[in-house]
Amino acid sequence: MRSTGFVVKMSNYAYTAYDSQGVKVTGEIEAPSTELARIRLQEQDLMVLTVDENANPVGDGVFTRSRVSTKELEYLTSELSLLLNSGVNIDRGLSVIRRNATSAPQAKLITTLYDSVRSGQSLSEAMSAEGTVFSTLYTNLIALGESSGTLPKIFQRLSADIKFQSDLRRKILQALTYPLVILFVCILCIVFIFNYIVPQMSSLFQGLPEIPIYTAFLLSISDWFVTYQWILLMFVIAVAAFILSLLQTPAGVAKFNSILSKIPGLNGLLVLVERIRFNTAITMTLQSGISIDKCLEMAIGTVKNQDIQQGLVVAKDRVKKGEPLSKALANSPLYTDFSLSLIEVGEESGQLTPVFVEITERARNDFENWVERFTSLLEPLLILIMGGIVGGVVVTMLLSIVSVNDIGL
């Protein structure tokens, strides 16, 4: 068929309609024209009331995000689990969820999935085409659920895992909020002192034959800070931008993790994070009825640390050759001697799934305990450091003023 060379322009339309249950719904839909928008809505079993072109669709602004958030992915996964368990088919479920989309990226994602499924693609194929929105493990498990008829259970497990990640991220942010506020206030105090207080105080020392060493040091620090503060700010912004850009690619993430692993005290934390990722993936794949070698193959992709990943690849190859899993994983830093003993017992009894559930749960508890200990230590440490800096500057200023009075006498 010859291409016409024309590009169909899609517009965004806001609509109001009644669904099959008689509930009034509102939302947005993309279509080439108002009439086609009405047709698409009618295909979703909606009785259309109004369809109006949206001049300012959500998400078109300069400062709006273009990616689906973890919370939105959790919502999509949990709602699909609920609807599929209720006997609703996939395309109907996506149609229902789309009506309650809370952002343009979420609505666009669900619309794309819906259109792909309606055109004959499987849900896993549609999700695989969405790039980094869905992980390889996620789409592989969905494909497995489609072929085995266990899709509702797969969505339920994925939803629980995403919810754990979301809750943990929220706890970390909540725990860091107060220390970060303290840090921000202390930095503002230092900027204010060096930009306004110390320069005004320097006039007191003009004409004096000699000033104390600590006073000269304070004045020189203030002069240096005032001269280079904008360069310092640009440097901090540049470093932050570089790190953010680095984290946009798998190779960048691997490089960043490699750098972090060389920082004393952080390597153990990174191993713990990888332990959670890998064992969570192993648990979900085992619960789906996959053989252990396939489980390892799928779970290895969730590990970000290249050294650990390479070790797991070797372990997978050894398992394929018939070696017991507990021995194959013996050299991996992801497993303690006790965990390996549990795996050995699980192999002997044919009950590996509950063993990995227990290992995953312990790793998650260890991480939550680490976060609590870290934040409980960080708060007083920040207060001590920042209080020492600000207090030291204030004491130096007071001593300098006293020395001026002594010289005057």
C-alpha positions in Angstrom: 0.0 0.0 0.0 1.4 3.4 -1.0 2.0 5.9 1.8 0.0 9.1 1.3 2.8 11.2 2.9 0.3 12.9 5.2 0.7 13.0 9.0 -2.5 12.8 11.0 -2.4 15.5 13.8 -3.8 14.2 17.1 -5.6 16.6 19.4 -6.6 16.3 23.0 -10.3 16.3 23.9 -12.0 16.6 27.2 -15.2 14.6 27.5 -18.1 14.0 29.8 -20.0 10.7 29.5 -22.0 8.0 31.3 -20.5 4.5 31.7 -22.5 1.2 31.4 -23.4 1.5 35.1 -24.9 4.9 34.7 -22.0 6.7 36.5 -21.0 10.1 35.1 -17.3 10.2 34.2 -14.9 12.8 32.8 -11.5 12.5 31.2 -9.4 13.2 28.2 -8.8 11.3 24.9 -6.5 11.8 21.9 -8.0 11.7 18.5 -7.7 13.4 15.0 -11.1 15.0 15.3 -14.1 15.4 17.5 -16.1 12.8 15.6 -13.4 10.2 15.9 -13.1 11.0 19.6 -16.8 10.3 20.0 -16.5 7.0 18.1 -13.6 5.9 20.3 -15.5 6.8 23.4 -18.6 4.9 22.2 -16.3 1.9 21.5 -15.5 1.9 25.3 -19.3 1.5 26.1 -19.6 5.2 27.1 -22.7 7.3 26.4 -21.1 10.6 25.3 -22.5 13.9 26.6 -19.9 16.4 25.5 -16.6 16.4 23.7 -14.5 19.6 23.6 -11.0 20.2 22.3 -8.7 20.9 25.2 -6.5 23.9 24.4 -4.3 23.4 27.5 -4.2 19.6 28.1 -2.6 18.4 31.3 1.1 17.7 30.9 1.8 20.2 28.1 3.3 22.8 30.4 7.1 23.4 30.7 7.3 22.2 34.3 5.1 19.2 34.0 6.6 15.7 34.2 6.5 13.3 31.3 7.1 10.0 33.1 4.7 7.7 35.0 5.5 7.7 38.7 6.0 4.7 40.9 2.8 5.5 42.7 0.9 5.5 39.4 2.5 2.2 38.3 1.4 0.7 41.6 -2.1 2.0 41.1 -2.3 0.5 37.6 -1.0 -2.8 38.8 -3.2 -3.1 41.8 -6.3 -2.0 39.9 -5.7 -4.6 37.1 -5.2 -7.3 39.8 -8.6 -6.3 41.4 -10.5 -6.1 38.1 -9.0 -9.3 36.6 -9.9 -11.1 39.9 -13.4 -9.9 39.4 -13.7 -11.5 36.0 -13.2 -8.3 33.9 -11.2 -8.8 30.7 -8.0 -6.9 30.1 -9.2 -4.3 27.6 -12.3 -3.5 29.7 -10.1 -3.2 32.8 -7.8 -0.8 31.1 -10.8 1.2 29.9 -12.1 1.5 33.5 -8.7 2.5 34.9 -8.2 5.1 32.2 -11.2 7.0 33.4 -9.7 7.6 36.8 -6.2 8.6 35.5 -4.8 11.4 37.6 -2.1 12.7 35.2 -1.4 13.0 31.5 1.5 10.5 31.4 -0.6 7.9 33.2 -3.6 8.5 30.9 -1.4 8.3 27.8 0.2 5.1 29.0 -3.1 3.4 29.7 -4.5 4.6 26.3 -1.5 3.2 24.5 -1.9 -0.2 26.3 -5.6 -0.2 25.6 -5.2 0.5 21.9 -2.4 -2.1 21.5 -4.5 -4.8 23.2 -7.6 -3.9 21.1 -5.5 -4.2 18.0 -4.5 -7.8 18.8 -1.3 -7.5 20.8 -0.9 -9.3 24.1 -0.6 -7.2 27.2 3.0 -8.2 27.8 3.9 -7.2 24.2 2.2 -3.8 24.7 4.1 -3.3 28.0 7.4 -4.3 26.4 7.0 -1.6 23.8 6.8 1.1 26.5 10.5 1.2 27.1 11.6 1.7 30.7 8.1 2.1 32.2 7.9 -1.7 32.9 11.0 -3.7 33.8 12.0 -6.8 32.0 11.0 -8.9 35.0 7.6 -7.2 35.1 6.9 -7.9 31.4 8.3 -11.5 31.6 6.0 -12.3 34.6 3.0 -10.8 32.7 3.8 -13.0 29.7 4.0 -16.0 32.0 0.7 -15.1 33.6 -0.9 -14.8 30.2 0.3 -18.2 29.1 -0.6 -20.0 32.4 -3.9 -18.2 33.2 -2.5 -16.8 36.4 -2.5 -13.1 35.4 -4.5 -11.9 38.4 -2.1 -13.5 40.9 0.9 -12.1 39.0 -0.5 -8.6 39.2 -1.2 -9.1 42.9 2.4 -10.0 43.6 3.8 -7.3 41.4 1.5 -4.8 43.1 2.7 -5.9 46.6 6.4 -5.5 45.5 5.9 -2.0 44.0 3.9 -1.0 47.1 6.8 -2.0 49.3 9.3 0.0 47.2 7.0 3.0 47.2 6.4 2.8 51.0 10.1 2.4 51.7 10.9 5.4 49.5 8.3 7.4 51.4 9.7 6.4 54.8 13.2 7.4 53.7 12.0 10.8 52.5 10.0 11.4 55.7 13.0 10.5 57.8 15.4 12.7 55.9 13.0 15.8 55.8 14.0 17.2 59.2 17.7 16.7 58.9 17.6 18.3 55.5 15.7 21.3 56.9 18.4 21.7 59.5 21.1 21.6 56.9 19.3 24.1 54.7 18.8 26.6 57.6 22.4 26.2 58.7 23.6 26.9 55.2 21.4 30.0 55.0 22.9 31.2 58.4 26.4 30.8 57.1 25.6 32.6 53.8 24.0 35.5 55.8 27.0 35.7 58.2 29.7 35.7 55.5 27.8 38.1 53.2 26.4 40.7 55.7 27.7 40.3 59.3 31.4 39.7 58.8 31.8 42.4 56.0 30.2 45.0 58.3 32.4 43.9 61.2 35.6 44.2 59.1 35.3 48.0 59.3 36.1 47.7 63.1 39.6 46.5 62.3 40.5 49.1 59.7 43.5 51.2 60.9 44.6 48.7 63.6 48.3 47.8 63.5 47.6 44.2 64.3 44.6 41.9 64.5 44.3 38.4 66.1 45.1 35.4 63.9 41.6 34.0 64.3 40.1 37.3 63.2 42.3 37.5 60.1 41.3 33.9 59.3 37.6 34.7 59.6 37.9 37.8 57.4 39.8 35.9 54.7 37.3 33.1 54.7 34.5 35.7 54.3 36.3 37.4 51.5 36.9 34.1 49.7 33.3 33.0 50.1 31.8 36.3 48.9 34.1 36.2 45.8 33.5 32.6 44.8 30.0 31.8 46.2 28.4 31.9 42.7 31.0 29.7 41.3 30.5 27.3 44.2 26.7 27.3 43.5 27.2 26.6 39.8 29.6 23.8 40.7 27.1 22.2 43.0 24.3 22.5 40.3 26.6 21.1 37.6 27.5 18.1 39.8 23.9 17.4 40.6 22.9 17.7 36.9 25.8 15.3 36.0 24.7 12.7 38.6 21.0 13.0 37.4 22.1 12.5 33.7 24.3 9.6 34.7 21.4 7.9 36.4 19.3 8.0 33.1 21.2 5.1 31.5 21.9 1.5 32.7 25.7 2.0 32.2 25.5 5.3 34.2 23.7 3.6 37.0 26.3 0.8 37.1 29.1 3.4 37.1 27.4 5.4 39.9 26.9 2.2 42.0 30.6 1.3 41.4 31.7 4.7 42.8 29.3 4.4 45.8 30.6 0.9 46.6 34.1 2.4 47.2 32.8 4.7 49.9 33.4 3.2 53.4 30.2 2.1 55.0 28.1 2.2 51.9 29.2 -1.1 50.3 27.3 -3.1 52.9 24.1 -1.0 52.2 24.4 -1.5 48.4 24.8 -5.3 48.9 21.7 -5.3 51.1 19.7 -3.4 48.4 20.9 -5.9 45.7 19.9 -8.7 48.1 16.4 -7.4 48.3 16.1 -6.9 44.5 17.4 -10.4 43.6 15.5 -12.3 46.2 12.3 -10.5 45.5 12.6 -11.5 41.9 13.5 -15.1 42.8 10.5 -15.3 45.1 8.0 -14.0 42.5 9.3 -16.2 39.7 9.3 -19.3 42.0 5.7 -18.5 43.0 4.8 -18.4 39.3 6.0 -22.0 38.9 9.2 -21.4 36.9 12.2 -23.7 37.1 15.1 -22.5 39.3 17.5 -22.0 36.4 14.9 -19.8 34.6 14.3 -18.0 37.9 17.9 -17.1 38.2 18.1 -16.0 34.6 15.2 -13.6 35.0 16.2 -12.4 38.5 19.8 -11.6 37.4 18.5 -8.7 35.3 17.3 -6.9 38.4 20.8 -6.6 39.9 22.6 -3.4 39.2 26.1 -4.1 40.6 28.1 -5.6 37.7 30.5 -7.7 40.0 27.6 -9.3 41.8 25.7 -9.8 38.5 28.7 -11.6 37.0 29.0 -13.8 40.0 25.3 -14.7 39.7 25.7 -15.6 36.0 28.4 -18.1 37.0 26.1 -19.5 39.7 23.3 -19.9 37.2 25.6 -21.8 34.8 26.7 -24.1 37.7 23.0 -24.8 38.5 22.3 -25.7 34.9 25.1 -28.2 35.1 23.4 -29.9 38.0 25.2 -28.3 41.0 23.0 -27.6 44.1 21.8 -24.1 44.3 23.2 -23.6 47.9 26.7 -24.5 46.6 26.4 -22.4 43.5 25.5 -19.3 45.5 28.1 -19.9 48.2 30.5 -17.3 46.7 27.9 -14.6 46.3 27.9 -11.7 48.8 24.1 -11.7 48.7 23.8 -14.7 50.9 25.0 -15.3 54.5 26.0 -18.8 55.8 22.6 -19.0 57.5 20.7 -18.1 54.3 22.7 -20.8 52.4 21.8 -23.3 55.0 18.1 -22.4 54.6 18.4 -22.8 50.8 20.1 -26.2 51.3 17.2 -27.4 53.5 14.7 -26.0 51.0 16.3 -27.9 48.2 16.2 -31.2 50.2 12.5 -30.7 51.1 11.4 -29.3 47.7 10.2 -26.1 49.5 12.4 -23.4 48.0 9.6 -20.8 47.7 9.0 -20.3 51.4 12.7 -20.2 52.0 13.2 -17.3 49.6 10.1 -15.6 51.0 11.8 -15.7 54.4 15.2 -14.5 53.0 13.5 -11.6 51.2 11.5 -10.6 54.3 14.6 -10.6 56.5 16.5 -8.5 53.9 13.7 -6.0 53.8 13.6 -5.8 57.6 17.4 -5.3 57.8 17.2 -2.5 55.3 14.3 -0.7 57.2 16.3 -1.1 60.5 19.4 0.4 58.7 17.4 3.4 57.5 16.0 4.0 61.0 19.5 3.8 62.6 21.0 6.0 59.9 18.4 8.8 60.2 18.5 8.6 64.0 22.2 9.2 63.9 22.2 11.7 61.0 19.9 14.3 62.8 22.2 14.9 65.9 25.3 14.6 63.8 24.1 17.4 61.5 23.1 19.5 64.4 26.5 19.0 66.0 28.4 19.8 62.8 26.4 22.8 61.7 26.1 24.0 65.2 29.9 23.8 65.5 30.4 25.7 62.3 27.9 28.5 63.0 28.9 28.6 66.7 32.5 28.7 65.8 32.0 31.7 63.5 29.9 33.5 66.2 32.5 32.9 68.9 35.2 34.1 66.6 33.2 37.3 65.9 32.7 37.9 69.6 36.4 37.3 70.5 37.3 39.7 67.6 35.0 42.4 69.0 36.4 42.0 72.5 40.0 42.2 71.1 39.1 45.5 69.4 37.8 46.9 72.7 41.0 45.8 74.5 43.2 47.5 71.8 41.1 50.6 72.2 41.7 50.7 75.9 
